Amino acid sequence: MSATGTTCAGAVAAGATAVNLTAYTAPALGTGVNAGNKVIRIDGEWMRITDDSLSPTVKVTRGEFGTGAVAHDVLATAVYGLTSDMVQINSIAGGNIVSVGQNGVIAVPKTPSNVETLIFLNKASALATTTLAAPGLDQDGMFVTITTSTAAAHVITATSLIADGVSGSPHSTLTWAAFKGASITLQADRGLYNVISATGVTVS
């Protein structure tokens, strides 16, 4: 079996030990060192699957392979299988990944300045009442890329936080074209986000 992609059917609290998935097919057990060694990665967090008898709900141990146990939103991106199915399992491969599946506040990622955060917009319909919090002054240099996995015209508000180098900067609104892959890369700079690049995202 190869690694299989799915999503979370509901939000997952940082301390939860059971995860409800939208779909799950139990991987066939391997042999030798891979016997019963089932894993799942949700956003950037790796977990070991300890019980999948209640599929599509699986029981897990959290924060494996050097990653931290954090909360995950509904529709968070997930991949599961045996350890032998995965290309690379470690905290670097997991990276700092955040999924957004509903309207709300996108918290400022807490990450070293040399680690990029990737934010996936997974809501099928357009995000509308969603805001991006300001970076801290101690987060200068942090890169954040926000990309859409859905063909929806998402709108995120970051009031007077988007420094895009044109008249009226800093601006407040990011609007995605309704195409998968529309993306913007931002860099924290003294409490603002400088626009490094944008494809299919309008700043206003």
N, C-alpha and C positions, 0 to 999 in steps of 0.2 A: 504494500500500500504506500502511496505517496502522501505527503502532507496535504491536509484538506482544509480549505478555508470556510469560515462561517462567521456569524456575528452573535453578540449577546442579545437575548430576547428581552432583557431588562437590565436596569442598572445593577452594578456589582459594588457593594460596600468594601472598603479597604480590609475589613476583618472577616468578610464572608468566606465560608469554606465550601459552599456549593454555588455552582454557576449554571444558570439556565440559558441554554444556547438555542438559536433558531433551528438548528439541525445538527445532528450528531450520529455518526455511524461508528461503532466501536472498532478500533483497529484490531486486526488479527494479531495475537501475541507473537512476538519474535521468539528466538531461541537463544540460549546462552546468556550473554550479558544484556541482551535486549528483551528478555522474557518479562512481560508485564511492565515494561518501562514506557508508559504512556505519558505524554506531555502536551501542554497547551500554552500558547502565548496569546495573551489578550493585550492589545496595544503593545507596550514595551515590557510587560511583566510576564515572566515565565512561571508556570505552575506545573506540578506533577499531578496527574490524574490518579486518585486513589480508589475511586469507585465510579463505574459508569453503568451500573445496573438500572438506573432510573432515567436513562436517556430520554430526552435530550438534556437532562440535568446531570451534571457530573460533580463529584466531590473532589476537592483538590487540596494540596498544600501550597501555600502562597510564597511568593518572593524567592523563587529558585534561581540557581545559576548566577547569583550576584545581582539580581534585580530586586526592586522593592515592592512590597505589597501596597498598592494604591487603589483608589476608587476608579471605576470605569463606567462610562455612560451607556445607556441603551444603544444598541447597534454598534458597539465597539467592535473593531476588527479582531478576529480570532483565527488562529491556525492550530491544528492539532494533528497528532500522529505518534509514532514511536520515535524515540531519540534517533534511531537510524534513518528515519525519513527526513530529518531536518538537515539543512545545509550547514548551519552554524548555530550553536546554542551557547550564548553567553550574554552578559549585560550589554556589550557593545552591539551585538547583532540585534538585540531587542531595542536598543536605543531609547530615546525619550519620545514616545509616541502617545498622542492623545486623540481620542475619537469624540466627536460631538454629534449626538443623535437627536437632540431636542433643543428648543430655545432655552436660553439661560445665560449665565456668565461664564466666559472662558477664563479660568484663572491663569495668572502668570506662571508659566512653567518654572520650576525651581531646578535649574541645571547649571553646570559649570559653563563659563563663557565659550569654551572650546567644543561644546557638544550642541549640535543642532536639535531643536525640537520640531517634530513633524506633527501637525494637527490635521486630521482627516475630518472633513465635513460629510457625514454619512446620512443625514436626514434626507428622505426621498423627496419631500417638498421643501420649498425655500425656507431657510432660517430667516426670521423677521425681527423678533424682539431679543436679539442676542448681542451681548457686549463683550469686548475684549478689555481686560483690566490693564492698567499701566504697569510697565516694568519698574522694578525698584532701582534706585540710583546705584546700588551695588551690583546690578546685573548688566552693566555696560558691556557691549561686545557679544551678548547672547543673540544667536540667530534663531528665528522662528519662521518656518514655512507653513503656510495654511493652504491646503489643496482640497478640491472637492472630488469625492468619489461618486457623486450623483449629478445628473443633468438638471440642476435646480439653480435658480437665480438667488442665491443666498445673499443676505445683507447682514453685515456685522458693524456695530457702532463702537468706535473707540474715540470718544469725545476729545477733540484737539490733541490727539496723540500720534497721528500719522504724518510724518515729515517727508513729503514727496518732492521737495525741491522746486515747486512752482508757486505762483502767486497765491496767497492766502494760507500757505502752509504754516502750522500743521493743520491737517484736515481731520474729519471725524467719521467718514463713512466708507466702508469697503463693500463693493457690489460685484458679485461674481456673474459672469456670463453663464447661461444655462447649458454648460457643456462639461462633461467629465474632464478633469485634469486642469481646469482653470486654477491658477496658483499665484500666490504672492509670497516673497521672502522679505522678512523684516529683520532689522538689527537694532537692539536696544542701545539708546544713546541718551544719557542724562534724563531719564524719565519719559522719553519719547521712543517711537519706533521709526527708524529711517527705512524708506523703501529701497531695497537693493535691486529687486527685479519683480516684474508682474507680467503674467500672461493671462488674459481674459478676466482681469480684475480691475475695476475702475475705482479710483480714489476721488472722493468729493467732500 
